Amino acid sequence: MEWRDEGLIIGVRRHGEQSAIVEAMTRAHGRHLGLVRGGRSARFGPTLQPGNTIGLVWRARLDEHLGAYAVEPLSLRAGRLMASALALAGLNYLAQLIRVLPERDPHEGVYETLSLIADALDDSALAPALVARFETQILAECGFRLDLSRCAATGATEGLAYVSPRSGRAVSAEAGAPWRDRLLPLPAFLREGARVEARPSAGEIADGFRLTGFFLARDLFGPNNAPLPDSRAVFLSAAAKTQAL
């Protein structure tokens, strides 16, 4: 069996003396692992790094086998990202988020978004908002989509200020005022159709991660009796430090 694709590397581990097992989020084949023979050699060192995008040819006798990768570099951004503590923390957290998706289950939209985020992970003004939005995408891919397009009470699409923790639906400022202490704040950058280029404030970023963290903990990790990944707290700490500068 053989297929060709492109993928963003999210993990590399040693296999034997010279080879490596590469874990990549691919465009058409989902999160997929493969063996790169000689992957620990100097020849492959710059290419097989988390954060890089590579061209892949996967071959195996049977579909359920690990298979082997032939790789070629497409976008080698890892060297730049390694110079940023925020980017390194972001790569680690993004990899853990993606691993909630079933292996080999196609999610082309996730791949596209991940590629865009990887290009901006060392931008302290942009990366936190992109990661928070990615969390909502992962929730949706797993069947827990938040409806942030219109007010659950009135149907209004303007003035959305809160999210119901019970339903995951947006609520307008007017409709939610009597219950605002029970609702989660909805920052503008997470609203439907919002442009992240507006560069949210530190307070908006905090509200965004409070919102996504609630649903990640309740719906995605909680049912498996698992806490939110430690890498999330590490990323949030790195983001807070950059915003304080």
C-alpha positions in Angstrom: 0.0 0.0 0.0 1.2 3.5 -0.7 -0.1 7.1 -0.4 1.4 10.6 -0.8 0.5 13.5 1.4 1.9 16.4 3.4 2.0 16.7 7.1 3.1 18.9 10.0 5.4 17.0 12.4 4.0 16.9 16.0 6.3 14.3 17.5 9.5 12.3 16.8 10.9 9.5 18.8 13.9 7.2 18.6 13.5 3.7 17.1 16.5 1.5 17.3 20.0 2.9 16.7 19.4 5.0 13.6 15.7 5.2 12.8 12.9 7.4 14.1 9.1 7.2 14.3 7.6 10.4 13.1 4.1 11.5 14.1 2.5 14.0 11.8 -0.8 15.7 11.3 -1.4 15.1 7.6 -3.8 16.9 5.3 -5.8 13.8 4.1 -4.8 10.9 6.4 -5.2 12.5 9.8 -2.7 12.0 12.6 -0.4 9.3 11.3 2.8 7.7 12.3 5.5 6.2 10.2 9.1 4.9 10.4 11.9 6.9 8.9 14.9 4.7 8.3 18.0 6.5 9.2 15.9 9.3 10.7 18.4 10.0 13.5 21.2 10.8 11.1 22.6 14.2 10.4 21.0 14.2 7.0 17.5 14.2 8.5 18.2 16.2 11.6 17.0 19.6 10.3 13.9 18.1 8.7 12.5 15.8 11.4 11.7 18.5 13.9 8.3 19.3 15.5 6.7 22.3 13.7 8.1 21.5 10.3 5.9 20.6 7.3 7.1 17.7 5.2 6.1 15.9 2.1 5.3 12.2 2.8 5.2 9.0 1.0 3.9 6.2 3.2 4.3 2.6 2.3 3.3 -0.6 4.1 2.3 -4.2 3.2 -1.0 -3.8 5.1 -3.0 -0.7 6.0 -2.9 -1.5 9.7 0.9 -1.7 9.8 3.1 1.2 11.1 4.6 1.6 7.6 7.6 3.6 6.5 7.8 7.2 5.5 9.9 8.7 2.8 10.2 12.4 3.6 11.1 15.7 1.9 11.2 19.1 3.5 8.5 21.6 2.5 8.5 24.3 5.3 11.3 24.2 7.8 10.1 26.6 10.4 11.3 24.7 13.5 14.6 26.5 13.7 12.9 29.8 14.0 10.3 28.5 16.5 13.0 27.0 18.7 14.2 30.5 19.6 10.8 31.3 21.2 9.7 29.9 24.6 6.1 30.7 23.6 6.4 28.8 20.4 8.0 25.7 21.9 5.3 25.6 24.6 2.6 26.1 21.9 4.0 23.3 19.8 3.9 20.9 22.8 0.4 21.8 23.7 -1.0 21.7 20.1 0.5 18.2 19.8 -1.4 17.0 22.9 -4.6 18.6 21.7 -4.4 16.9 18.3 -3.8 13.5 20.0 -7.4 13.6 21.3 -8.4 12.9 17.7 -8.4 9.3 16.6 -5.3 8.2 14.8 -5.7 8.1 11.0 -9.0 9.9 11.1 -9.0 12.6 8.4 -9.5 16.2 9.6 -8.4 18.4 6.8 -9.7 21.6 8.5 -7.6 20.9 11.5 -4.5 20.4 9.4 -5.1 23.7 7.6 -5.6 25.6 10.9 -2.6 24.0 12.5 -0.4 25.1 9.6 -1.5 28.7 9.9 -0.9 28.6 13.7 2.5 27.1 13.3 3.6 30.0 11.1 2.6 32.5 13.9 3.5 30.7 17.1 6.4 33.0 17.8 4.1 36.1 17.4 3.2 36.9 21.0 0.4 39.2 20.0 -1.3 36.7 17.8 -0.5 33.1 18.9 -2.6 33.0 22.1 -5.8 34.0 20.3 -5.1 31.5 17.5 -4.6 28.7 20.0 -7.8 29.5 21.9 -9.7 29.5 18.6 -8.1 26.2 17.8 -9.4 24.8 21.1 -12.9 25.6 20.0 -12.2 23.8 16.6 -11.0 20.7 18.4 -14.1 20.7 20.6 -16.2 20.9 17.4 -14.3 18.1 15.7 -15.0 15.9 18.7 -18.7 16.7 18.7 -18.9 19.5 21.2 -19.3 22.5 19.0 -20.0 25.8 20.7 -22.7 27.9 19.1 -21.2 31.4 19.2 -23.1 32.8 16.2 -26.4 34.1 17.8 -28.1 34.6 21.2 -29.7 31.5 22.6 -32.5 33.6 24.2 -33.3 36.1 21.4 -31.7 34.9 18.2 -29.8 38.2 17.9 -26.4 38.2 16.2 -25.2 41.5 17.7 -24.1 42.3 21.2 -23.1 38.8 22.1 -21.3 39.0 25.5 -21.7 35.6 27.3 -21.8 31.9 26.8 -24.1 29.6 28.7 -22.0 26.9 30.5 -24.9 24.6 30.3 -25.6 24.7 26.6 -22.4 26.2 25.1 -24.5 28.8 23.3 -23.9 32.5 23.1 -26.1 35.0 25.0 -26.4 38.7 24.3 -25.4 41.3 26.9 -29.0 42.4 27.3 -30.5 38.9 27.7 -27.7 37.7 29.9 -27.6 40.7 32.3 -29.8 39.1 35.0 -27.6 36.0 35.0 -24.2 37.4 34.2 -22.6 35.9 37.3 -23.5 32.4 36.1 -22.4 32.9 32.5 -18.9 32.8 30.9 -17.6 36.0 29.3 -17.4 35.8 25.5 -14.4 37.8 24.2 -14.9 39.4 20.8 -12.1 37.4 19.1 -14.0 34.1 19.7 -17.3 35.3 18.2 -18.4 33.9 14.8 -16.6 35.5 12.0 -14.2 37.6 14.2 -10.8 38.6 12.9 -7.9 37.7 15.1 -5.8 40.4 13.5 -7.4 42.8 15.9 -4.9 41.6 18.5 -7.1 40.9 21.6 -6.1 42.4 25.0 -4.6 40.4 27.8 -8.0 40.4 29.5 -9.8 39.1 26.5 -7.2 36.4 26.1 -7.8 35.3 29.7 -11.6 35.3 29.2 -11.1 33.2 26.0 -9.0 30.5 27.7 -11.4 30.5 30.7 -14.2 29.8 28.3 -12.5 27.1 26.3 -10.9 25.6 29.4 -14.3 25.1 30.9 -15.7 23.1 28.0 -12.4 21.2 27.4 -12.4 20.0 31.0 -16.1 19.1 31.1 -16.6 17.6 27.7 -13.3 16.4 26.3 -11.0 15.4 29.2 -13.4 15.0 32.1 -15.3 12.0 30.8 -12.0 10.2 30.7 -11.2 11.3 34.2 -8.2 13.2 32.8 -7.2 16.8 33.8 -6.4 19.4 31.3 -2.9 18.8 29.9 -0.1 20.3 31.9 1.3 21.7 28.6 -1.7 24.0 28.5 -0.7 25.7 31.7 2.8 26.0 30.5 1.7 27.7 27.3 -0.6 30.1 29.2 2.3 31.0 31.5 4.6 31.6 28.6 1.8 33.8 26.9 1.3 35.8 30.1 5.0 36.5 30.3 5.2 37.8 26.8 2.1 40.0 27.4 3.7 41.5 30.5 6.8 42.6 28.6 
